[in-house]
Amino acid sequence: MKLQALLFDVDGTLADTERDGHRVAFNAAFREYGLDWNWDVALYGKLLAVTGGKERMKYYVTNFRTDYVPAPDFSDLVVELHRAKTRHYTELLSHGGIPMRSGVKRLLHEARAAGLRLAIATTTTPENVTELLRHSLAEDASDWFEVIAAGDIVPAKKPAPDIYIWALQQMKLPAQACFAFEDSENGIRSSLNAGLKTLVTINDYTGDHDFSGATAVLSDLGEPEHTPQVIHGSLHGEPCVNLAAIRAWHAE
């Protein structure tokens, strides 16, 4: 089936947002609410085993802060903390932003010029997505994507396939006409279970993840003058991840 659309995860895939973005914003929210919680780089890597910010906070309390006794309204506090974290994150973006990963801007421009449809499938909030795109890509970048499937739009988050299935339903496309981009084990389990061929670009937190079933695993998308490291699979003779490579993977 002819390739018609590209679907992208956001955090860790489009930009390295986790370590220097979301983690920093979580800690700012904790300080704002007078909590002594602090997520350092190593701890945050462990917390990334759970997708979704609200779910991550609950996981942290259950598994790493057994001394903390949640109040009856703890679920409400988590919602408030997550709202504050999103505010701190968008403020961080507005002060210089978090750059797109290598090759992302180039590939998106190439896909748009070729008439491919674009979508996003992520567990992060819609506001986080739109602010990242606006500050780190282009003022109108949200309009480049036909569908932005984000946050709590489906109840079951990655590794469940629901967010990808929802995006495909909105686009009225079968998985066989699409190609996905992910960076983590939870992400690729989600995309593969939705029937999508998937390219993985690893980051500092996901290099040791299990990417069984990935079409290819690379260090990044690369640029024509900067060939990415190929960890698994083949670039099919291309110098970087471009539409020629993607079409070759899609046709495999």
Disulfide bonds with the S-S distance in Angstrom:
none
